[in-house]
Amino acid sequence: MTTTTANVPTVELNNGVRIPQFGFGVFQIPPEDTAGTVRTALDAGYRHLDTAQMYRNEAGVGAGIAESGLAREDVFVTTKLANDAQGYDNAITALEGSLRRLGLDYVDLYLIHWPLPAKGKYVKTWQGFEDILRAGKARAIGVSNFQPEHLDRLAEETGTVPAVNQIELHPALQQADLREYHRAHGIATEAWSPLAQAEVLEDPVLTGLAGKHGRSAAQVVLRWHIQLGNIVFPKSSTPERIRQNIDVFGFELDDEDMAAIGGLEDGRRTGPDPDTFTG
């Protein structure tokens, strides 16, 4: 179920927590620039921030929130477990470090960053996440880059369905089967690399739709994500682009537009394959 707060919709997760459908990612933003960039994003209307232990910029995210003057409950904060911190005890200890760096008492969403199936630790890690949820240190818990077989194993061996699965998802890699799995199991889909690191933005289909709607190709792709129901958080360190990216709620793509973008699938990844990535 989706409702709208201001102009950014929120999505209800499977435990009742509501998450802004449009957020701001801080991947590859240098730590020294993060606080200022986060303040710019919050000033532009973003209320969902996505960071990770491996990004090394959680402290900047926390500083940006503190300097914004916004109430804690008005900002949805996600962080992700570092790959070398998998395991029951490590997952709990790692979150305590994140909370210290963020300057927060809890995160809104805590994710296992990668399944790392060759290491065989993600089930024990998830059990640590379940205890983190029960302790109130995270309002919701989820995963990132998990494939159906990884999700099936969690369902078989644990008691909690992930609230979200954050996956690489863009017009060249649309993940239709995985998105359908999510729908069937009550898991929200989050899209990382939503613009394919700009690799798709020169495609004639997208530039044509940009001209049709008087928008940028990036705005067209981000609007496509919203209409698919994906939770999306583009990353930029440029103030103008930060403001432009969130300005996607004043137009709609029609069925023909959506079908045209749907035809851009070619299976191309910008990041690692979750089945083989070892961290």
N, C-alpha and C positions, 0 to 999 in steps of 0.2 A: 504494500500500500504506500502511495506517495502523496504527500501534501506539500503545500508551499508556505514557507515562512519568508516574509519580504518577497524577493524575487528569486530566491534559490530554493528549490524543492528539498525536502528531507525525505529519507527512506527509512521505514521502520524495519529494524533488524529482527532476527528470529527470537530475541529475548525481550523485545519491546523498546529497546534503545533506538532513538532516532538519530540518523547521521545526515549531515548536509550532503546532497548529491554532488555538489561541485566544491572542490577544495583546492588547496595549494600545496604542491610538492617541493621539497627542498633538496632533492638529490643533486649532488655536485655543486651546491652553493657553498663557497668557502666559509669556514666557521666565522671568520672575522666580518663577513658580510651578511651573515644570516639574520641577526637581530634587526638590522635596518630593512632588509628585504621582507621579513615577516611583518614588520610594522606597515610597510607599504601595502602588502597584501590585505592585512586587516583593515586598513583605511579604505581600501577599494571594495570592501564588502565580503571578503572571504571569511568564513568562520570554521573552516575545517583545514587543519594543518597535518601533513603527512611527513614524518621523519623516520629515522632508523638509527640504531646503535652504530651500524657500520658507516653511516654518513658523517659521523664525528661532528655533528653540528646541533645536537640536542640542546646544549647550553644556550646557543644563540636563539633557538626557537623559544625556549623559556624566557629569555631576556626580552625578546620581541613581544611576547604576550604580556609580560609584566609592564613593559613600557607603554603598551597600547592603552592602558586604563580600562580595558574590558573586564567584566566579571569572569571568573574562571568558568562558570557554567555556560557562558556564551561562546566559548571556543572549544571545538571538538578536536582532540589531539590523539593522533595515532603514532606509535613507534613500533619498531620491529626488532626481534631478537637477532643478535649477531650469530653468524653461522658457527663460530667456535664456542658458543655458549649453549649449545643444545644439551639436553638432559634435564631431568626433573629439578635437581637442586640448582643447577646453573641458570635455568630459565628464571627461577624466582630471584636469585641473587642479582642477575643481570637487570631485571626490572627495577630493583631497588637503586641500582646505579643510574638508570635512566631517570627515575623520579628525582634523584638528587640533582642531576644535571639540568633537568627541565624546571626544577623548583616547584614541583607539583606533588600533591598527595596521592593522586591517581591519574591514570591515563584513561581516555575514553575507549580506546581500542588497542589491543596488544596482539601482534601478529608473529607467527613463526615465519621468518623471512624466506627460507627455502626448505624444501623437504629433505634434501640430501639423502636420498634413499640408500645409497651405498654405505652410509654410516649407521643406518638402522636405529636412529635415536628419536625420530619425530613423535612416536607414540608416547614414550616416557616424557618427552618435552611437553606434549599436549596435556598430559596428566598434571604436570606442574602448572600449566596455564589454567586448568580447571580449578586448582586450589587458589591461584591468584584471583580468579573471578569470585570465588566464594569469600575471599578475604577483603573484597572491595577495592583492591589495588588497580583493577581494570573494570570498566563498566561492560565491556564486551571483549570477546577473544575470537581470533580468527587465524587464517593462514594466508600465505602468499606463494604463488607458483606451484600449488598442489595440483596434481592430475587426478582423474577419477579413481585410479587404483589406490592412491594415497588417501583420498577422502573415504573410500570404502573401508580401508583398514582402520581409520579413526572411528568410523561408525561401528565397526565390529568389536573393537577392543576398548572403547571408552564410552562415556555417557553423555557427551556434549557435542552437538553439531556446531561446526564453526559458523560464526555470524557472517563472515565474509571470506572470500578467496580473492586476493589481489593478484591479477595475472597480466602478462603482456597482452594488450588488446588494442588494435587500431585497424584502419581499413584494409591493410595488407595481411593482417592476422586477426580474423574476426572471431575465432574460437566458438563457433556456433554450437558444437556438441558439448563443450564444457559449460557454456552458458545455459544450455538446456538442462544439463545435470544440476547446476545450481538451482534453477527454478524448481526442479522436481524435489529437491532436498531442502528447500528453504534457506539457501545460502545466497547472500547478495554478491553481485559481481562488481569488483573494483578494477579499473583499467589503469595499468602503469604503461609508460611510453605511449600515451593516447594519440600522439601525433607522429609516431614512428620516428622520433628524433628528427622531425621535419622532412624525412625522406619521401613522404607521399604528397607533400604539399604542392609540388609542381605538376602533379598528374592533371591532364586536361579535363577529366571529369570534375575534379575538385575546383580547379580554377574557373571552369564554366559555371558551376553552382555558386561560386563566390560572386561572379559577375551578376548572375541572376538575382541574388538576394542583396547585393550591395554590401557584402561582408568579405572578410579575409577567408582564405582557404582554411586556416586554422580554426576560425570561428565555425565554419561549416562542419568540420570534423568534430569539434567539441559539441555542437548541437546534435549531430548524429548520435554521439554517445548518450547524451541526455535522453533523446527520444527512444533509444534502445533500452533505457533503464539502467545503464551502467553508472556507477559512482566514479567520478573522474577528477583528477587533480593535476592539471598541467603545471609545468615548472618553467619559470623565467626569472631572471634577475633584472630585467629591464622594466622600469615603472610603467611605461606606456603599454608594453606588451602584457604586463600583469593586469592592468585595467581592461585592456581590450579582450583578453581571454575570458573574463567573467561576463562580458557583455554579450551573452548568447541567449537571453531570455526574451528578446523583443522580436523574434522571427521564428518561423517553423519551416521545416522541410516537409514537402508533400510526399505522397507514396512513391511517386516517380523518382524523386530525388533520393529517397532512402534506398530504392531498388538499384539506382545507378551506383551508389556507394557500395552497396552489397556486392556488386560485380567486380570490385577491386581486389578481392581476396586472392592472394597468391602464395600464402603460407610463409611469407618472409618474416623472420625474427630479427629484432635489433639486439636481443639479449640472449643469454644461455638457454639451452634446452633443459627443462626441469628434470627430465628423466636421467640425464647424464651429468648434470652439473654437480661438482664435488665441493664447491666452496672455495 
